[in-house]
Amino acid sequence: MDYLEKVLEKLKEWARKLIEALLGPEPQPEAEPIPIPVNDRR
């Protein structure tokens, strides 16, 4: 039984690592550009 428990534990560990690798950390939302006022009056 110990052997089966060890195998299951390894499978859980591999699955967790695979999910982390595929999904990765949550992507940060792209920062919105700050509008820069332009004096275009001529």
PDB file as gemmi writes it, atoms N, CA and C in Angstrom:
CRYST1    1.000    1.000    1.000  90.00  90.00  90.00 P 1                      
ATOM      1  N   MET A   1       0.823  -1.199   0.000  1.00  0.00           N  
ATOM      2  CA  MET A   1       0.000   0.000   0.000  1.00  0.00           C  
ATOM      3  C   MET A   1       0.863   1.256   0.000  1.00  0.00           C  
ATOM      4  N   ASP A   2       1.986   1.205   0.660  1.00  0.00           N  
ATOM      5  CA  ASP A   2       2.851   2.379   0.692  1.00  0.00           C  
ATOM      6  C   ASP A   2       3.296   2.761  -0.710  1.00  0.00           C  
ATOM      7  N   TYR A   3       3.541   1.753  -1.535  1.00  0.00           N  
ATOM      8  CA  TYR A   3       3.982   2.017  -2.905  1.00  0.00           C  
ATOM      9  C   TYR A   3       2.908   2.789  -3.668  1.00  0.00           C  
ATOM     10  N   LEU A   4       1.655   2.368  -3.547  1.00  0.00           N  
ATOM     11  CA  LEU A   4       0.563   3.050  -4.239  1.00  0.00           C  
ATOM     12  C   LEU A   4       0.397   4.488  -3.751  1.00  0.00           C  
ATOM     13  N   GLU A   5       0.532   4.685  -2.457  1.00  0.00           N  
ATOM     14  CA  GLU A   5       0.409   6.033  -1.908  1.00  0.00           C  
ATOM     15  C   GLU A   5       1.515   6.938  -2.437  1.00  0.00           C  
ATOM     16  N   LYS A   6       2.730   6.402  -2.535  1.00  0.00           N  
ATOM     17  CA  LYS A   6       3.844   7.184  -3.054  1.00  0.00           C  
ATOM     18  C   LYS A   6       3.622   7.546  -4.525  1.00  0.00           C  
ATOM     19  N   VAL A   7       3.106   6.579  -5.289  1.00  0.00           N  
ATOM     20  CA  VAL A   7       2.836   6.832  -6.707  1.00  0.00           C  
ATOM     21  C   VAL A   7       1.760   7.905  -6.852  1.00  0.00           C  
ATOM     22  N   LEU A   8       0.706   7.798  -6.063  1.00  0.00           N  
ATOM     23  CA  LEU A   8      -0.363   8.799  -6.131  1.00  0.00           C  
ATOM     24  C   LEU A   8       0.145  10.182  -5.734  1.00  0.00           C  
ATOM     25  N   GLU A   9       0.996  10.222  -4.731  1.00  0.00           N  
ATOM     26  CA  GLU A   9       1.552  11.503  -4.296  1.00  0.00           C  
ATOM     27  C   GLU A   9       2.399  12.130  -5.408  1.00  0.00           C  
ATOM     28  N   LYS A  10       3.199  11.305  -6.083  1.00  0.00           N  
ATOM     29  CA  LYS A  10       4.015  11.802  -7.195  1.00  0.00           C  
ATOM     30  C   LYS A  10       3.133  12.305  -8.331  1.00  0.00           C  
ATOM     31  N   LEU A  11       2.055  11.564  -8.633  1.00  0.00           N  
ATOM     32  CA  LEU A  11       1.142  11.982  -9.695  1.00  0.00           C  
ATOM     33  C   LEU A  11       0.488  13.323  -9.358  1.00  0.00           C  
ATOM     34  N   LYS A  12       0.091  13.491  -8.111  1.00  0.00           N  
ATOM     35  CA  LYS A  12      -0.495  14.770  -7.690  1.00  0.00           C  
ATOM     36  C   LYS A  12       0.509  15.899  -7.856  1.00  0.00           C  
ATOM     37  N   GLU A  13       1.751  15.635  -7.469  1.00  0.00           N  
ATOM     38  CA  GLU A  13       2.797  16.649  -7.568  1.00  0.00           C  
ATOM     39  C   GLU A  13       3.039  17.036  -9.031  1.00  0.00           C  
ATOM     40  N   TRP A  14       3.122  16.031  -9.910  1.00  0.00           N  
ATOM     41  CA  TRP A  14       3.342  16.299 -11.333  1.00  0.00           C  
ATOM     42  C   TRP A  14       2.164  17.066 -11.926  1.00  0.00           C  
ATOM     43  N   ALA A  15       0.947  16.691 -11.533  1.00  0.00           N  
ATOM     44  CA  ALA A  15      -0.234  17.380 -12.053  1.00  0.00           C  
ATOM     45  C   ALA A  15      -0.222  18.843 -11.623  1.00  0.00           C  
ATOM     46  N   ARG A  16       0.135  19.081 -10.364  1.00  0.00           N  
ATOM     47  CA  ARG A  16       0.179  20.463  -9.867  1.00  0.00           C  
ATOM     48  C   ARG A  16       1.220  21.276 -10.632  1.00  0.00           C  
ATOM     49  N   LYS A  17       2.403  20.675 -10.858  1.00  0.00           N  
ATOM     50  CA  LYS A  17       3.453  21.379 -11.591  1.00  0.00           C  
ATOM     51  C   LYS A  17       3.029  21.642 -13.033  1.00  0.00           C  
ATOM     52  N   LEU A  18       2.345  20.672 -13.650  1.00  0.00           N  
ATOM     53  CA  LEU A  18       1.885  20.838 -15.024  1.00  0.00           C  
ATOM     54  C   LEU A  18       0.866  21.965 -15.119  1.00  0.00           C  
ATOM     55  N   ILE A  19      -0.069  22.007 -14.200  1.00  0.00           N  
ATOM     56  CA  ILE A  19      -1.078  23.072 -14.204  1.00  0.00           C  
ATOM     57  C   ILE A  19      -0.415  24.424 -14.004  1.00  0.00           C  
ATOM     58  N   GLU A  20       0.543  24.513 -13.090  1.00  0.00           N  
ATOM     59  CA  GLU A  20       1.243  25.773 -12.870  1.00  0.00           C  
ATOM     60  C   GLU A  20       2.010  26.196 -14.117  1.00  0.00           C  
ATOM     61  N   ALA A  21       2.621  25.232 -14.809  1.00  0.00           N  
ATOM     62  CA  ALA A  21       3.387  25.550 -16.006  1.00  0.00           C  
ATOM     63  C   ALA A  21       2.476  26.018 -17.134  1.00  0.00           C  
ATOM     64  N   LEU A  22       1.311  25.376 -17.266  1.00  0.00           N  
ATOM     65  CA  LEU A  22       0.402  25.753 -18.343  1.00  0.00           C  
ATOM     66  C   LEU A  22      -0.292  27.082 -18.067  1.00  0.00           C  
ATOM     67  N   LEU A  23      -0.793  27.239 -16.867  1.00  0.00           N  
ATOM     68  CA  LEU A  23      -1.541  28.448 -16.555  1.00  0.00           C  
ATOM     69  C   LEU A  23      -0.618  29.585 -16.140  1.00  0.00           C  
ATOM     70  N   GLY A  24       0.415  29.241 -15.405  1.00  0.00           N  
ATOM     71  CA  GLY A  24       1.353  30.244 -14.948  1.00  0.00           C  
ATOM     72  C   GLY A  24       0.686  31.223 -13.996  1.00  0.00           C  
ATOM     73  N   PRO A  25       1.427  32.235 -13.621  1.00  0.00           N  
ATOM     74  CA  PRO A  25       0.838  33.250 -12.757  1.00  0.00           C  
ATOM     75  C   PRO A  25      -0.202  34.060 -13.533  1.00  0.00           C  
ATOM     76  N   GLU A  26      -1.100  34.650 -12.825  1.00  0.00           N  
ATOM     77  CA  GLU A  26      -2.121  35.470 -13.468  1.00  0.00           C  
ATOM     78  C   GLU A  26      -1.451  36.612 -14.225  1.00  0.00           C  
ATOM     79  N   PRO A  27      -1.758  36.765 -15.507  1.00  0.00           N  
ATOM     80  CA  PRO A  27      -1.143  37.855 -16.260  1.00  0.00           C  
ATOM     81  C   PRO A  27      -1.637  39.206 -15.760  1.00  0.00           C  
ATOM     82  N   GLN A  28      -0.737  40.141 -15.684  1.00  0.00           N  
ATOM     83  CA  GLN A  28      -1.094  41.483 -15.248  1.00  0.00           C  
ATOM     84  C   GLN A  28      -1.833  42.184 -16.383  1.00  0.00           C  
ATOM     85  N   PRO A  29      -2.899  42.902 -16.068  1.00  0.00           N  
ATOM     86  CA  PRO A  29      -3.586  43.632 -17.135  1.00  0.00           C  
ATOM     87  C   PRO A  29      -2.664  44.702 -17.708  1.00  0.00           C  
ATOM     88  N   GLU A  30      -2.772  44.920 -18.997  1.00  0.00           N  
ATOM     89  CA  GLU A  30      -1.906  45.900 -19.644  1.00  0.00           C  
ATOM     90  C   GLU A  30      -2.275  47.288 -19.136  1.00  0.00           C  
ATOM     91  N   ALA A  31      -1.253  48.034 -18.754  1.00  0.00           N  
ATOM     92  CA  ALA A  31      -1.484  49.377 -18.226  1.00  0.00           C  
ATOM     93  C   ALA A  31      -2.007  50.272 -19.340  1.00  0.00           C  
ATOM     94  N   GLU A  32      -3.009  51.087 -18.989  1.00  0.00           N  
ATOM     95  CA  GLU A  32      -3.554  52.008 -19.976  1.00  0.00           C  
ATOM     96  C   GLU A  32      -2.596  53.179 -20.133  1.00  0.00           C  
ATOM     97  N   PRO A  33      -2.376  53.613 -21.378  1.00  0.00           N  
ATOM     98  CA  PRO A  33      -1.470  54.744 -21.577  1.00  0.00           C  
ATOM     99  C   PRO A  33      -2.061  56.024 -20.990  1.00  0.00           C  
ATOM    100  N   ILE A  34      -1.196  56.835 -20.444  1.00  0.00           N  
ATOM    101  CA  ILE A  34      -1.623  58.097 -19.856  1.00  0.00           C  
ATOM    102  C   ILE A  34      -1.678  59.135 -20.969  1.00  0.00           C  
ATOM    103  N   PRO A  35      -2.834  59.797 -21.146  1.00  0.00           N  
ATOM    104  CA  PRO A  35      -2.910  60.808 -22.201  1.00  0.00           C  
ATOM    105  C   PRO A  35      -2.021  62.006 -21.863  1.00  0.00           C  
ATOM    106  N   ILE A  36      -1.270  62.429 -22.853  1.00  0.00           N  
ATOM    107  CA  ILE A  36      -0.374  63.574 -22.667  1.00  0.00           C  
ATOM    108  C   ILE A  36      -0.987  64.767 -23.410  1.00  0.00           C  
ATOM    109  N   PRO A  37      -1.246  65.848 -22.677  1.00  0.00           N  
ATOM    110  CA  PRO A  37      -1.839  67.017 -23.334  1.00  0.00           C  
ATOM    111  C   PRO A  37      -0.838  67.620 -24.324  1.00  0.00           C  
ATOM    112  N   VAL A  38      -1.369  67.981 -25.489  1.00  0.00           N  
ATOM    113  CA  VAL A  38      -0.506  68.571 -26.526  1.00  0.00           C  
ATOM    114  C   VAL A  38      -1.077  69.916 -26.888  1.00  0.00           C  
ATOM    115  N   ASN A  39      -0.229  70.921 -26.879  1.00  0.00           N  
ATOM    116  CA  ASN A  39      -0.629  72.256 -27.305  1.00  0.00           C  
ATOM    117  C   ASN A  39      -0.509  72.320 -28.814  1.00  0.00           C  
ATOM    118  N   ASP A  40      -1.614  72.144 -29.501  1.00  0.00           N  
ATOM    119  CA  ASP A  40      -1.578  72.102 -30.956  1.00  0.00           C  
ATOM    120  C   ASP A  40      -2.206  73.361 -31.570  1.00  0.00           C  
ATOM    121  N   ARG A  41      -2.407  74.384 -30.780  1.00  0.00           N  
ATOM    122  CA  ARG A  41      -2.989  75.628 -31.308  1.00  0.00           C  
ATOM    123  C   ARG A  41      -1.906  76.447 -31.966  1.00  0.00           C  
ATOM    124  N   ARG A  42      -2.156  76.796 -33.209  1.00  0.00           N  
ATOM    125  CA  ARG A  42      -1.152  77.610 -33.909  1.00  0.00           C  
ATOM    126  C   ARG A  42      -1.736  78.937 -34.334  1.00  0.00           C  
TER     127      ARG A  42                                                      
END                                                                             
